[in-house]
Amino acid sequence: MPFTDGAYVDAHFFEERFPYLRPPLKGSPNDPTINILLKASPAAAAPFQNATGVAWDEGTQTLTADKPSAAAGFFKLEADGKVSVQTIKLETDKAKLGLK
């Protein structure tokens, strides 16, 4: 098998029409999606739970969630790829995180 570094390549790996390549498998390093889990806690020392009221706005790249408490709250992001928080906006009962 010249030019394959020993990898097995078969015609069934490719689509019949353009773009010919099949999408990457979920979890593959080539997968273009990122899975994000937002966790919230009313105090830094308290255990973090999955945040409630979570919504993703693709257009503005904003993650909106209920605030953990009226007085204070802490969020933690868990992701399977690189994610950074660009902005944080607080409303009466919601928090909006601008992500990149």
N, CA, C and O atoms as a Tinker XYZ file with bonds, in Angstrom:
   400  protein
     1  N      0.830000   -1.177000    0.000000    73     2
     2  CA     0.000000    0.000000    0.000000    64     1     3
     3  C      0.878000    1.245000    0.000000    63     2     4     5
     4  O      1.150000    1.800000    1.065000    81     3
     5  N      1.314000    1.682000   -1.129000    73     3     6
     6  CA     2.149000    2.879000   -1.171000    64     5     7
     7  C      1.354000    4.139000   -0.830000    63     6     8     9
     8  O      0.161000    4.229000   -1.119000    81     7
     9  N      2.018000    5.093000   -0.222000    73     7    10
    10  CA     1.473000    6.421000    0.079000    64     9    11
    11  C      0.352000    6.427000    1.115000    63    10    12    13
    12  O     -0.375000    7.417000    1.202000    81    11
    13  N      0.183000    5.381000    1.894000    73    11    14
    14  CA    -0.880000    5.373000    2.907000    64    13    15
    15  C     -0.340000    5.186000    4.313000    63    14    16    17
    16  O     -1.130000    5.158000    5.257000    81    15
    17  N      0.950000    5.057000    4.497000    73    15    18
    18  CA     1.535000    4.803000    5.814000    64    17    19
    19  C      0.922000    3.576000    6.464000    63    18    20    21
    20  O      0.847000    3.488000    7.690000    81    19
    21  N      0.488000    2.639000    5.652000    73    19    22
    22  CA    -0.084000    1.408000    6.174000    64    21    23
    23  C     -1.563000    1.493000    6.477000    63    22    24    25
    24  O     -2.159000    0.495000    6.884000    81    23
    25  N     -2.181000    2.661000    6.292000    73    23    26
    26  CA    -3.614000    2.809000    6.563000    64    25    27
    27  C     -4.412000    2.147000    5.446000    63    26    28    29
    28  O     -4.037000    2.219000    4.276000    81    27
    29  N     -5.499000    1.513000    5.813000    73    27    30
    30  CA    -6.380000    0.885000    4.831000    64    29    31
    31  C     -7.353000    1.930000    4.293000    63    30    32    33
    32  O     -8.064000    2.565000    5.073000    81    31
    33  N     -7.396000    2.117000    2.990000    73    31    34
    34  CA    -8.295000    3.064000    2.346000    64    33    35
    35  C     -9.161000    2.292000    1.369000    63    34    36    37
    36  O     -8.666000    1.490000    0.577000    81    35
    37  N    -10.465000    2.544000    1.434000    73    35    38
    38  CA   -11.419000    1.814000    0.609000    64    37    39
    39  C    -12.378000    2.817000   -0.033000    63    38    40    41
    40  O    -12.653000    3.866000    0.548000    81    39
    41  N    -12.885000    2.507000   -1.221000    73    39    42
    42  CA   -13.818000    3.400000   -1.917000    64    41    43
    43  C    -15.086000    3.640000   -1.103000    63    42    44    45
    44  O    -15.735000    4.670000   -1.282000    81    43
    45  N    -15.456000    2.715000   -0.212000    73    43    46
    46  CA   -16.657000    2.883000    0.612000    64    45    47
    47  C    -16.497000    3.994000    1.653000    63    46    48    49
    48  O    -17.481000    4.400000    2.271000    81    47
    49  N    -15.289000    4.485000    1.852000    73    47    50
    50  CA   -15.055000    5.569000    2.800000    64    49    51
    51  C    -15.497000    6.921000    2.232000    63    50    52    53
    52  O    -15.546000    7.907000    2.967000    81    51
    53  N    -15.818000    6.982000    0.944000    73    51    54
    54  CA   -16.109000    8.238000    0.270000    64    53    55
    55  C    -17.534000    8.249000   -0.270000    63    54    56    57
    56  O    -18.086000    7.206000   -0.623000    81    55
    57  N    -18.127000    9.453000   -0.328000    73    55    58
    58  CA   -19.467000    9.632000   -0.889000    64    57    59
    59  C    -19.401000    9.557000   -2.414000    63    58    60    61
    60  O    -18.331000    9.664000   -3.013000    81    59
    61  N    -20.571000    9.371000   -3.025000    73    59    62
    62  CA   -20.660000    9.298000   -4.488000    64    61    63
    63  C    -20.536000   10.684000   -5.133000    63    62    64    65
    64  O    -20.071000   10.807000   -6.266000    81    63
    65  N    -20.960000   11.734000   -4.397000    73    63    66
    66  CA   -20.959000   13.090000   -4.944000    64    65    67
    67  C    -20.129000   14.024000   -4.067000    63    66    68    69
    68  O    -19.771000   13.688000   -2.939000    81    67
    69  N    -19.830000   15.211000   -4.613000    73    67    70
    70  CA   -19.066000   16.218000   -3.891000    64    69    71
    71  C    -19.767000   16.539000   -2.584000    63    70    72    73
    72  O    -20.993000   16.653000   -2.592000    81    71
    73  N    -19.093000   16.690000   -1.488000    73    71    74
    74  CA   -17.664000   16.850000   -1.279000    64    73    75
    75  C    -16.909000   15.536000   -1.118000    63    74    76    77
    76  O    -15.737000   15.559000   -0.740000    81    75
    77  N    -17.522000   14.413000   -1.385000    73    75    78
    78  CA   -16.902000   13.087000   -1.405000    64    77    79
    79  C    -16.539000   12.540000   -0.026000    63    78    80    81
    80  O    -16.711000   11.346000    0.221000    81    79
    81  N    -16.049000   13.373000    0.862000    73    79    82
    82  CA   -15.664000   12.883000    2.182000    64    81    83
    83  C    -16.871000   12.816000    3.107000    63    82    84    85
    84  O    -17.727000   13.700000    3.086000    81    83
    85  N    -16.935000   11.784000    3.903000    73    83    86
    86  CA   -17.996000   11.651000    4.898000    64    85    87
    87  C    -17.660000   12.543000    6.095000    63    86    88    89
    88  O    -16.489000   12.827000    6.346000    81    87
    89  N    -18.683000   12.983000    6.833000    73    87    90
    90  CA   -18.380000   13.810000    8.010000    64    89    91
    91  C    -17.595000   13.015000    9.044000    63    90    92    93
    92  O    -17.720000   11.792000    9.103000    81    91
    93  N    -16.793000   13.684000    9.854000    73    91    94
    94  CA   -15.999000   12.967000   10.854000    64    93    95
    95  C    -16.892000   12.297000   11.895000    63    94    96    97
    96  O    -18.022000   12.726000   12.124000    81    95
    97  N    -16.383000   11.262000   12.509000    73    95    98
    98  CA   -17.108000   10.575000   13.562000    64    97    99
    99  C    -17.231000   11.490000   14.775000    63    98   100   101
   100  O    -16.342000   12.298000   15.042000    81    99
   101  N    -18.346000   11.360000   15.516000    73    99   102
   102  CA   -18.555000   12.157000   16.724000    64   101   103
   103  C    -17.413000   11.894000   17.695000    63   102   104   105
   104  O    -17.078000   10.741000   17.966000    81   103
   105  N    -16.817000   12.956000   18.216000    73   103   106
   106  CA   -15.708000   12.821000   19.144000    64   105   107
   107  C    -14.348000   12.772000   18.475000    63   106   108   109
   108  O    -13.322000   12.793000   19.153000    81   107
   109  N    -14.329000   12.707000   17.145000    73   107   110
   110  CA   -13.076000   12.697000   16.406000    64   109   111
   111  C    -12.389000   14.055000   16.550000    63   110   112   113
   112  O    -13.073000   15.070000   16.678000    81   111
   113  N    -11.062000   14.100000   16.533000    73   111   114
   114  CA   -10.379000   15.398000   16.578000    64   113   115
   115  C    -10.735000   16.287000   15.392000    63   114   116   117
   116  O    -10.534000   17.500000   15.447000    81   115
   117  N    -11.262000   15.698000   14.324000    73   115   118
   118  CA   -11.650000   16.468000   13.145000    64   117   119
   119  C    -13.107000   16.913000   13.189000    63   118   120   121
   120  O    -13.561000   17.599000   12.273000    81   119
   121  N    -13.851000   16.541000   14.229000    73   119   122
   122  CA   -15.251000   16.923000   14.368000    64   121   123
   123  C    -15.329000   18.428000   14.618000    63   122   124   125
   124  O    -14.705000   18.913000   15.562000    81   123
   125  N    -16.081000   19.194000   13.797000    73   123   126
   126  CA   -16.118000   20.652000   13.952000    64   125   127
   127  C    -17.009000   21.144000   15.093000    63   126   128   129
   128  O    -17.013000   22.341000   15.381000    81   127
   129  N    -17.760000   20.262000   15.749000    73   127   130
   130  CA   -18.659000   20.704000   16.814000    64   129   131
   131  C    -17.971000   20.639000   18.177000    63   130   132   133
   132  O    -17.045000   19.856000   18.389000    81   131
   133  N    -18.443000   21.470000   19.083000    73   131   134
   134  CA   -17.959000   21.469000   20.463000    64   133   135
   135  C    -19.170000   21.308000   21.374000    63   134   136   137
   136  O    -20.163000   22.019000   21.223000    81   135
   137  N    -19.091000   20.391000   22.301000    73   135   138
   138  CA   -20.156000   20.180000   23.273000    64   137   139
   139  C    -19.795000   20.926000   24.550000    63   138   140   141
   140  O    -18.696000   20.778000   25.083000    81   139
   141  N    -20.746000   21.733000   25.034000    73   139   142
   142  CA   -20.521000   22.550000   26.225000    64   141   143
   143  C    -21.554000   22.182000   27.279000    63   142   144   145
   144  O    -22.742000   22.061000   26.978000    81   143
   145  N    -21.099000   22.004000   28.513000    73   143   146
   146  CA   -21.985000   21.772000   29.650000    64   145   147
   147  C    -21.768000   22.920000   30.628000    63   146   148   149
   148  O    -20.657000   23.130000   31.114000    81   147
   149  N    -22.834000   23.658000   30.911000    73   147   150
   150  CA   -22.757000   24.786000   31.838000    64   149   151
   151  C    -23.250000   24.328000   33.201000    63   150   152   153
   152  O    -24.359000   23.809000   33.331000    81   151
   153  N    -22.420000   24.525000   34.211000    73   151   154
   154  CA   -22.784000   24.171000   35.583000    64   153   155
   155  C    -22.854000   25.453000   36.404000    63   154   156   157
   156  O    -22.143000   26.419000   36.127000    81   155
   157  N    -23.723000   25.449000   37.423000    73   155   158
   158  CA   -23.935000   26.642000   38.237000    64   157   159
   159  C    -23.965000   26.284000   39.713000    63   158   160   161
   160  O    -24.283000   25.158000   40.097000    81   159
   161  N    -23.620000   27.282000   40.536000    73   159   162
   162  CA   -23.641000   27.118000   41.987000    64   161   163
   163  C    -23.893000   28.482000   42.625000    63   162   164   165
   164  O    -23.390000   29.491000   42.131000    81   163
   165  N    -24.666000   28.531000   43.717000    73   163   166
   166  CA   -24.894000   29.812000   44.380000    64   165   167
   167  C    -23.671000   30.304000   45.165000    63   166   168   169
   168  O    -23.592000   31.483000   45.507000    81   167
   169  N    -22.717000   29.407000   45.451000    73   167   170
   170  CA   -21.500000   29.779000   46.182000    64   169   171
   171  C    -20.321000   29.009000   45.603000    63   170   172   173
   172  O    -20.486000   27.903000   45.087000    81   171
   173  N    -19.136000   29.594000   45.688000    73   171   174
   174  CA   -17.947000   28.952000   45.108000    64   173   175
   175  C    -17.634000   27.618000   45.768000    63   174   176   177
   176  O    -17.152000   26.699000   45.105000    81   175
   177  N    -17.902000   27.499000   47.070000    73   175   178
   178  CA   -17.596000   26.258000   47.789000    64   177   179
   179  C    -18.713000   25.223000   47.674000    63   178   180   181
   180  O    -18.506000   24.056000   48.006000    81   179
   181  N    -19.888000   25.634000   47.210000    73   179   182
   182  CA   -21.019000   24.706000   47.076000    64   181   183
   183  C    -20.824000   23.819000   45.850000    63   182   184   185
   184  O    -20.100000   24.193000   44.927000    81   183
   185  N    -21.459000   22.652000   45.829000    73   183   186
   186  CA   -21.327000   21.788000   44.650000    64   185   187
   187  C    -22.005000   22.416000   43.421000    63   186   188   189
   188  O    -23.037000   23.078000   43.536000    81   187
   189  N    -21.409000   22.196000   42.262000    73   187   190
   190  CA   -21.963000   22.702000   41.010000    64   189   191
   191  C    -22.946000   21.679000   40.447000    63   190   192   193
   192  O    -22.680000   20.477000   40.454000    81   191
   193  N    -24.087000   22.173000   39.959000    73   191   194
   194  CA   -25.115000   21.352000   39.323000    64   193   195
   195  C    -25.301000   21.852000   37.895000    63   194   196   197
   196  O    -24.879000   22.960000   37.567000    81   195
   197  N    -25.934000   21.039000   37.041000    73   195   198
   198  CA   -26.241000   21.494000   35.691000    64   197   199
   199  C    -27.107000   22.749000   35.772000    63   198   200   201
   200  O    -28.083000   22.781000   36.521000    81   199
   201  N    -26.759000   23.771000   35.013000    73   199   202
   202  CA   -27.504000   25.028000   35.015000    64   201   203
   203  C    -28.894000   24.807000   34.425000    63   202   204   205
   204  O    -29.095000   23.918000   33.598000    81   203
   205  N    -29.849000   25.630000   34.860000    73   203   206
   206  CA   -31.222000   25.531000   34.356000    64   205   207
   207  C    -31.504000   26.685000   33.404000    63   206   208   209
   208  O    -30.819000   27.708000   33.427000    81   207
   209  N    -32.522000   26.508000   32.565000    73   207   210
   210  CA   -32.925000   27.549000   31.632000    64   209   211
   211  C    -31.870000   27.894000   30.606000    63   210   212   213
   212  O    -31.787000   29.040000   30.163000    81   211
   213  N    -31.066000   26.924000   30.224000    73   211   214
   214  CA   -29.946000   27.175000   29.308000    64   213   215
   215  C    -30.441000   27.221000   27.863000    63   214   216   217
   216  O    -31.200000   26.355000   27.428000    81   215
   217  N    -30.000000   28.240000   27.129000    73   215   218
   218  CA   -30.325000   28.381000   25.705000    64   217   219
   219  C    -29.092000   28.903000   24.978000    63   218   220   221
   220  O    -28.345000   29.723000   25.512000    81   219
   221  N    -28.886000   28.417000   23.747000    73   219   222
   222  CA   -27.746000   28.824000   22.918000    64   221   223
   223  C    -28.256000   29.622000   21.735000    63   222   224   225
   224  O    -29.159000   29.170000   21.031000    81   223
   225  N    -27.693000   30.810000   21.501000    73   223   226
   226  CA   -28.013000   31.638000   20.345000    64   225   227
   227  C    -26.827000   31.583000   19.391000    63   226   228   229
   228  O    -25.786000   32.192000   19.640000    81   227
   229  N    -26.993000   30.851000   18.303000    73   227   230
   230  CA   -25.915000   30.650000   17.327000    64   229   231
   231  C    -25.480000   31.967000   16.690000    63   230   232   233
   232  O    -24.293000   32.178000   16.445000    81   231
   233  N    -26.442000   32.854000   16.422000    73   231   234
   234  CA   -26.129000   34.114000   15.753000    64   233   235
   235  C    -25.226000   35.027000   16.560000    63   234   236   237
   236  O    -24.298000   35.628000   16.019000    81   235
   237  N    -25.498000   35.133000   17.860000    73   235   238
   238  CA   -24.701000   36.016000   18.716000    64   237   239
   239  C    -23.645000   35.263000   19.514000    63   238   240   241
   240  O    -22.872000   35.873000   20.252000    81   239
   241  N    -23.608000   33.941000   19.371000    73   239   242
   242  CA   -22.656000   33.096000   20.113000    64   241   243
   243  C    -22.809000   33.315000   21.618000    63   242   244   245
   244  O    -21.823000   33.427000   22.347000    81   243
   245  N    -24.081000   33.374000   22.073000    73   243   246
   246  CA   -24.377000   33.661000   23.469000    64   245   247
   247  C    -25.076000   32.484000   24.131000    63   246   248   249
   248  O    -26.015000   31.911000   23.577000    81   247
   249  N    -24.611000   32.136000   25.312000    73   247   250
   250  CA   -25.217000   31.098000   26.141000    64   249   251
   251  C    -25.960000   31.812000   27.266000    63   250   252   253
   252  O    -25.355000   32.559000   28.036000    81   251
   253  N    -27.278000   31.581000   27.365000    73   251   254
   254  CA   -28.107000   32.217000   28.381000    64   253   255
   255  C    -28.560000   31.167000   29.377000    63   254   256   257
   256  O    -28.932000   30.059000   28.989000    81   255
   257  N    -28.531000   31.509000   30.669000    73   255   258
   258  CA   -28.951000   30.566000   31.711000    64   257   259
   259  C    -29.559000   31.327000   32.879000    63   258   260   261
   260  O    -29.310000   32.519000   33.061000    81   259
   261  N    -30.369000   30.612000   33.674000    73   259   262
   262  CA   -30.909000   31.190000   34.901000    64   261   263
   263  C    -29.764000   31.447000   35.871000    63   262   264   265
   264  O    -28.815000   30.667000   35.944000    81   263
   265  N    -29.861000   32.554000   36.619000    73   263   266
   266  CA   -28.864000   32.825000   37.657000    64   265   267
   267  C    -29.063000   31.830000   38.798000    63   266   268   269
   268  O    -30.204000   31.517000   39.138000    81   267
   269  N    -27.985000   31.325000   39.399000    73   267   270
   270  CA   -28.113000   30.353000   40.486000    64   269   271
   271  C    -28.820000   30.916000   41.721000    63   270   272   273
   272  O    -29.530000   30.181000   42.406000    81   271
   273  N    -28.638000   32.199000   42.015000    73   271   274
   274  CA   -29.350000   32.858000   43.112000    64   273   275
   275  C    -29.420000   34.345000   42.790000    63   274   276   277
   276  O    -28.688000   34.842000   41.934000    81   275
   277  N    -30.308000   35.049000   43.485000    73   275   278
   278  CA   -30.472000   36.480000   43.202000    64   277   279
   279  C    -29.261000   37.295000   43.645000    63   278   280   281
   280  O    -28.905000   38.281000   43.001000    81   279
   281  N    -28.627000   36.885000   44.742000    73   279   282
   282  CA   -27.519000   37.664000   45.303000    64   281   283
   283  C    -26.183000   37.404000   44.614000    63   282   284   285
   284  O    -25.447000   38.344000   44.313000    81   283
   285  N    -25.869000   36.142000   44.364000    73   283   286
   286  CA   -24.562000   35.794000   43.783000    64   285   287
   287  C    -24.688000   34.477000   43.034000    63   286   288   289
   288  O    -25.680000   33.761000   43.167000    81   287
   289  N    -23.689000   34.178000   42.263000    73   287   290
   290  CA   -23.700000   32.916000   41.529000    64   289   291
   291  C    -22.381000   32.683000   40.826000    63   290   292   293
   292  O    -21.656000   33.619000   40.490000    81   291
   293  N    -22.090000   31.424000   40.615000    73   291   294
   294  CA   -20.856000   31.029000   39.953000    64   293   295
   295  C    -21.193000   30.036000   38.855000    63   294   296   297
   296  O    -22.045000   29.166000   39.030000    81   295
   297  N    -20.512000   30.176000   37.712000    73   295   298
   298  CA   -20.697000   29.256000   36.599000    64   297   299
   299  C    -19.382000   28.564000   36.297000    63   298   300   301
   300  O    -18.301000   29.100000   36.538000    81   299
   301  N    -19.504000   27.361000   35.766000    73   299   302
   302  CA   -18.334000   26.593000   35.339000    64   301   303
   303  C    -18.682000   25.969000   33.993000    63   302   304   305
   304  O    -19.729000   25.337000   33.851000    81   303
   305  N    -17.808000   26.144000   33.008000    73   303   306
   306  CA   -17.995000   25.537000   31.690000    64   305   307
   307  C    -17.168000   24.266000   31.587000    63   306   308   309
   308  O    -15.997000   24.243000   31.967000    81   307
   309  N    -17.784000   23.211000   31.072000    73   307   310
   310  CA   -17.059000   21.993000   30.732000    64   309   311
   311  C    -17.269000   21.782000   29.238000    63   310   312   313
   312  O    -18.407000   21.769000   28.767000    81   311
   313  N    -16.191000   21.619000   28.496000    73   311   314
   314  CA   -16.292000   21.480000   27.044000    64   313   315
   315  C    -15.295000   20.446000   26.549000    63   314   316   317
   316  O    -14.271000   20.192000   27.183000    81   315
   317  N    -15.615000   19.854000   25.400000    73   315   318
   318  CA   -14.696000   18.890000   24.798000    64   317   319
   319  C    -13.815000   19.542000   23.737000    63   318   320   321
   320  O    -13.211000   18.851000   22.917000    81   319
   321  N    -13.743000   20.855000   23.753000    73   319   322
   322  CA   -12.899000   21.619000   22.844000    64   321   323
   323  C    -12.556000   22.954000   23.487000    63   322   324   325
   324  O    -12.941000   23.223000   24.625000    81   323
   325  N    -11.835000   23.782000   22.756000    73   323   326
   326  CA   -11.404000   25.076000   23.292000    64   325   327
   327  C    -12.569000   26.068000   23.252000    63   326   328   329
   328  O    -13.160000   26.305000   22.199000    81   327
   329  N    -12.889000   26.644000   24.417000    73   327   330
   330  CA   -13.957000   27.636000   24.551000    64   329   331
   331  C    -13.457000   28.736000   25.481000    63   330   332   333
   332  O    -12.819000   28.453000   26.495000    81   331
   333  N    -13.745000   29.979000   25.141000    73   331   334
   334  CA   -13.390000   31.074000   26.045000    64   333   335
   335  C    -14.594000   31.996000   26.215000    63   334   336   337
   336  O    -15.384000   32.182000   25.290000    81   335
   337  N    -14.721000   32.567000   27.400000    73   335   338
   338  CA   -15.795000   33.508000   27.705000    64   337   339
   339  C    -15.320000   34.900000   27.301000    63   338   340   341
   340  O    -14.294000   35.378000   27.785000    81   339
   341  N    -16.071000   35.547000   26.412000    73   339   342
   342  CA   -15.709000   36.877000   25.917000    64   341   343
   343  C    -16.427000   37.979000   26.688000    63   342   344   345
   344  O    -15.832000   39.010000   27.003000    81   343
   345  N    -17.718000   37.760000   26.994000    73   343   346
   346  CA   -18.507000   38.764000   27.705000    64   345   347
   347  C    -19.418000   38.082000   28.718000    63   346   348   349
   348  O    -19.793000   36.920000   28.555000    81   347
   349  N    -19.765000   38.819000   29.760000    73   347   350
   350  CA   -20.744000   38.363000   30.747000    64   349   351
   351  C    -21.710000   39.518000   30.982000    63   350   352   353
   352  O    -21.297000   40.620000   31.343000    81   351
   353  N    -23.008000   39.257000   30.775000    73   351   354
   354  CA   -24.039000   40.268000   31.016000    64   353   355
   355  C    -25.059000   39.677000   31.979000    63   354   356   357
   356  O    -25.567000   38.577000   31.762000    81   355
   357  N    -25.353000   40.413000   33.038000    73   355   358
   358  CA   -26.319000   39.959000   34.029000    64   357   359
   359  C    -27.618000   40.731000   33.882000    63   358   360   361
   360  O    -27.621000   41.953000   33.739000    81   359
   361  N    -28.723000   39.993000   33.918000    73   359   362
   362  CA   -30.049000   40.589000   33.934000    64   361   363
   363  C    -30.680000   40.227000   35.272000    63   362   364   365
   364  O    -30.017000   39.633000   36.123000    81   363
   365  N    -31.922000   40.568000   35.470000    73   363   366
   366  CA   -32.583000   40.318000   36.745000    64   365   367
   367  C    -32.504000   38.860000   37.172000    63   366   368   369
   368  O    -32.123000   38.561000   38.304000    81   367
   369  N    -32.861000   37.958000   36.272000    73   367   370
   370  CA   -32.873000   36.533000   36.626000    64   369   371
   371  C    -32.064000   35.669000   35.662000    63   370   372   373
   372  O    -32.083000   34.443000   35.771000    81   371
   373  N    -31.360000   36.288000   34.726000    73   371   374
   374  CA   -30.596000   35.550000   33.716000    64   373   375
   375  C    -29.155000   36.042000   33.667000    63   374   376   377
   376  O    -28.851000   37.178000   34.032000    81   375
   377  N    -28.290000   35.168000   33.213000    73   375   378
   378  CA   -26.895000   35.515000   32.927000    64   377   379
   379  C    -26.634000   35.154000   31.472000    63   378   380   381
   380  O    -27.039000   34.085000   31.014000    81   379
   381  N    -25.959000   36.038000   30.742000    73   379   382
   382  CA   -25.635000   35.794000   29.337000    64   381   383
   383  C    -24.123000   35.760000   29.190000    63   382   384   385
   384  O    -23.431000   36.711000   29.551000    81   383
   385  N    -23.621000   34.657000   28.659000    73   383   386
   386  CA   -22.188000   34.479000   28.457000    64   385   387
   387  C    -21.895000   34.497000   26.963000    63   386   388   389
   388  O    -22.392000   33.650000   26.221000    81   387
   389  N    -21.101000   35.447000   26.526000    73   387   390
   390  CA   -20.659000   35.492000   25.138000    64   389   391
   391  C    -19.443000   34.594000   24.994000    63   390   392   393
   392  O    -18.424000   34.814000   25.649000    81   391
   393  N    -19.543000   33.586000   24.141000    73   391   394
   394  CA   -18.474000   32.595000   24.006000    64   393   395
   395  C    -17.778000   32.706000   22.665000    63   394   396   397
   396  O    -18.328000   33.210000   21.687000    81   395
   397  N    -16.557000   32.221000   22.654000    73   395   398
   398  CA   -15.799000   32.137000   21.401000    64   397   399
   399  C    -15.088000   30.815000   21.377000    63   398   400
   400  O    -14.381000   30.512000   20.416000    81   399
